[in-house]
Amino acid sequence: MSEQASFTLRRRNPDVLTCIANLSNDEVFTPPEFANRMLDTLTEAWAANHQGANLWADPTVTFLDPCTKSGVFLREITRRLTEGLGTQIPDLGRRVNHILTKQVFGIGITQITSLLARRSVYCSRHADGKHSIAKAFGNDAGNIWFQRLEHAWGDTKCVYCGAPKAVLDRDDALENYAYAFIHTDKIKVRLTELFGKIMQFDVIIGNPPYQMKGGAGGTSDSSIYHLFVEQAKKLEPRFLSMVVPSRWLAGGRGLDEFRKDMLQSKQLLRLVDFPVSKEIFPNVEVKGGICYFLWSKAHAGSCDVTVIRGKEETTSTRQLDEFDVFVRDPRAVGILRKVRKAGEPSVTEILTADTPFGIATNFEEFHATKKSGDVALHYVRGGKRAIGFVQQSMITKNATLIDKWKILVPKAGSDGGQKIPDSVLGKPWMSHPPSVATQTFLAFCAESEIEAGSIESYYRTKFFRHLVSLRKFTQDALRPMYTWVPQQAWDRIWTDEALYKKYELTNAEIDYIESVIRPMDVSEAAADE
């Protein structure tokens, strides 16, 4: 037994968990190096809260991964405990049994990942099998639980996770992705049912599924990672750490209340943000980046924030609730404060919302030649902008804007800071009245050509696009992302130099904006004839 445990727990090269492919974009396996980075952060925080005590030398601390996939967190926790408890429990076999039966617990998200996790932790997919390094289990699953559950169907969706009934109300032979951890109103009761006794976990850590296919209707997916975080907090652990998409910091459908609670609770102790997700998950692109956080039940104060982009790493201590969304780069905070101090109205007051005229992107009922009663329709096909014509009587949404001058701006911009310097927004298109546009665009509305030209010049500035970038973590540039851009006097052509002077930006602040925002080529302006 001792020889077997010693062999299976020691480091080997290569590590199989660095080689396996992700099952899907939702079932993204955490690289061992990244899991250990999170555990190092936890180790430091535990010592700070416990008079320098070594977390891994405590035989009473319990750990839960509520969304285990490869089992990497549980495996690395087991390895650390095996080393840390050597003095207290000298016999290796007894030590391993204690750790695996008393301290380390997991909930598989699917049948296949539960088997993978057991093999990673117990060195066998059967916890009570002859090859298992644990010798005290009387069941096949050990402390890594999985059983298929059913969704709680409403009329069309699951009331817990939003899964579409039409897609996931499926045969028992197929995974239905009804994750046990979030499919209950009484999570403490659920865990008692799963593990056969009342459970109180000191540490909850993991990498939850990020989205539910079709959960937002049609082909649109809905975020679900926040449901795992909220459920974990109900268990009242001492520490909670999860790796999730960074888009919750500033956006994300259905995440407003989650973001407000996380930023205002003051219980976030550490936040480590990677704007470029492929630096963590090389084979999966997560728009807006990836972050991990360490939440502490006992903490009530500022948060140490680290932003890592390639070799550049910045760390600052921040009050997360200063704004309604999180400003990723601390160098931008001073600029934003100066702009907001002026108290000027937002450009959102002259900007339409999504689908400004009720015309979908794939609308085809237009014609190439103008007829009596027609208005120009701006659209995009094959990546190229074009103009067709439709009867004005067809337009029922925002009909009062048809006769306004407009600056049409693409709803989709850059990929949310994946590359620096960033363009942030797509090029504008001036449109004279009468005109409308498809869902591809939002529209700034003006009373005259002079006003429209002034707005367009402002939109092209780095200053304007930088303020948008502070709220834009993904490709879509929707109306709320323009909230922090103030209106100006629309009687002149705006330049960055004039705006820097108006808001009294320092040379360092100017250099920062110039370094992170790309210029927009005026020669490539698009306008209708």
PyMOL commands that set and color helices and strands:
alter all, ss='L'
color gray80, all
select helices_A, chain A and resi 2-9+16-18+32-49+55-57+72-84+92-103+111-122+165-168+180-182+187-195+225-234+246-249+256-264+277-279+330-341+347-350+392-394+399-401+449-460+462-469+479-482+496-502+507-516+522-524
alter helices_A, ss='H'
color red, helices_A
select strands_A, chain A and resi 63-68+104-108+144-145+203-206+211-217+220-223+239-245+268-274+290-296+303-309+312-318+374-381+384-391+405-410+429-431+435-437+441-446+526-527
alter strands_A, ss='S'
color yellow, strands_A
deselect
rebuild
show_as cartoon
